[in-house]
């Protein structure tokens, strides 16, 4: 991820709704707890290394889910929850 000044807002327009994504410079975070990063294949390739350089945690695990709206399902939620219980 390239460092930049200021915030960038990207509008996502879908068929039935739209929303904004706000991108800003990430500061360093230190967690004294367990952290789970949930990402998808595309975001992981683009930004995961940058994020990992900004986060330290007592215990850090990552779950990478498939990319696409069709994977935003209860089955995917179940995979995420199973990951969280396995790494509790």
N, C-alpha and C positions, 0 to 999 in steps of 0.2 A: 504494500500500500504506500503510495507516495505521500510524503508529508506536505501539508499545505496550510495556509493561513485562512481563518474564517470557516464558515460552515457551507456545505453544499447540500441543497435540497433537490431530491429527484422525485417527481410525481409518477406514481404507478397507476395507470388507468386500466382497470379490468372491465369485463362486460357488465357486471352488476355493482361494482364498487370501485373506489379509487382511494389511494392513501399516499402519504409522503414518507420518504426515507430521508433522514437527516444524517449526513456524514460529517464528522468532526474529528479533530485530532484526539487520539486516545492517550490518556495519561497512564502512568504505571499504577497497578492495583496489587495490593498484598492482602490475601485472605487468610485468616487463621482457621478456616474451615475447609471442608471439602467443596470442590467446584466441579461441575459438569458443563462442558461446552457442547452444545447441540448445533451441528452445522450440516450443510449438504455438500455434495461432491464438488460443485462449482465454487461455492464460497470458500470451502476448505482449501482448494488449490490456490485461490487468489489471496486469501487473507489470514489463514490459520497461523502461519509462521510469525507474521507481524503480531497477532494477538498473543501468541505464546510468549513472545519477548516482552510483553507488557503486563503479564499476569504471573504472580507467584501465589501458590496456595499450599496448604498443608497436604492436600491430596488433590490431584487434578486428573480428570478422565475426559475423554472425548468420544462422542458418538457421532458418526457421520451417516446421515440418512440419504436415501435416493433423492435426486433432484426432480422437481416438477409438482405441479398442483395435484396430480393424481395420487401422490404419495402422502398428502396431508390428510391422513385417515386415522381412524381409531386403532388400526393395526400398527401404524407408525408410532402412535402415542404409547401403545403397549410395549413396543421395542425400546422406546426411550425409558419408560418406567422400569422395565426389566434391567436395563443397563444401570439405572440409578440404584436399584435394590442390590444388584451384584456388586456395586462399588460403594456400598454404604459404610 
